[in-house]
């Protein structure tokens, strides 16, 4: 595998930003690493960080490089601060950045597939919310999406006193309907949606909201895989689950 940090100027954010990237490199002589790759441009997973993290978190706290190597998968990990992947009411337009500009930047800079059947999105906590919002807003772009301990029920979270300042800055205290995942599921009822993987530790405070989202997704007609296992809001759990998520992703059967 190749790993790199790409620093570039974002037109949407009007400031420089960074992404961490893992790119597949089929090897024969490397000891202790299983590596593979498709004949054409590799499939790509957009992997989103949580509220207290940045673009380096997944490579620092998990073995994402090894998991991606075995799957022949490119992984793109952007930095969005504490934005909740939203166009902040008092800040920067991170939703515009991740949903519109970032995919174009990736296509321009890297040799990865741009086919929807080869494109996936996943994230943890705040990033789980971002992944599901991308999948439900643009279902035609993604083959699958995964949430790991996601903050999936905004209506519940905005009522928490400890998050009042955060949500006042990001949403002015009131997320719009298109920012509410349960509202988005209602709008998409009966439509074709990406396959969804929804997981959470059974000791996590976000478990109830995760289960409500999963039930609503099933009611909307989505193909939903759930994974509730012992654990809290912690990297030990996410390292194990992200490996299972990568194994779960649908695979291309023929070269691009």
C-alpha positions, 0 to 999 in steps of 0.5 A: 500500500501507499499512504500519503497526505494530500494538502490542497486548496479548497475552493468551497472552504476558501482555505487550505485543507488536507486528506489522508489517502491509502492506495492499493499496491499489489506486492509479491515480496512484502512480508506479512502483508496481504495485498491485492487489487483489481485490474483497473482503477481500484474501488474507493471508500470515503472514511469519515472521522468523528467529532474529536478527530481529524483526517489522521485518526483512522490511520493512527488508531486502527489497522485500516492500511492492512485491511484496505491492502487485503481488499485492494481498496483505496481509502480517502479520509478528509478533515472537517473539524467539528462541522458535523459534515454540514454547511455550518451556519457560523463557519465553513460549508463542509457539506458542500466540500465533502459532497461536491468538491472532494469527489472531484478532487479525488478523481483529479488527483488519484487513479481510482474508480468513479463508478457508483458500484465501486464507491463507498462511504463510512464513518464513526460517530459524527462521521457515521452521521456524515456517511449516512447523510451522503448515502441518503442524499445521493443514493445514486453515487454509492453502492454501500454506506456504513455507520460505526457508533453513529450520531444518527438521531439529531433530534435527540442530540440537539436537546443535550445541554452539553451539545447546545453550543456546538449545534448552535454554531453548526445548525443554529440549534435547528437542523434543516429537514434535509439534515435530519436522517430520519426525515431523509429516510421518510423522503426516500421510502420505496426508492433504491438505496445503497446497502447500509451497515449500522453498528454500535457498541451495546454500552454506547450512549448512541445505541438507542438512536442507532437502533431507531435509525436502523428500524426506520431504514428497514421500514423505508425498504433499505437493505440493512445489516446491523451489528450490535456487539459489546463495547463503548464509544472506543477505538478498540471496537471501531478497529474490529468493526471497520475490518468487518465493514470492509469485508461486507462491502460489495465487490466488483467481479469484472475489471473497469 
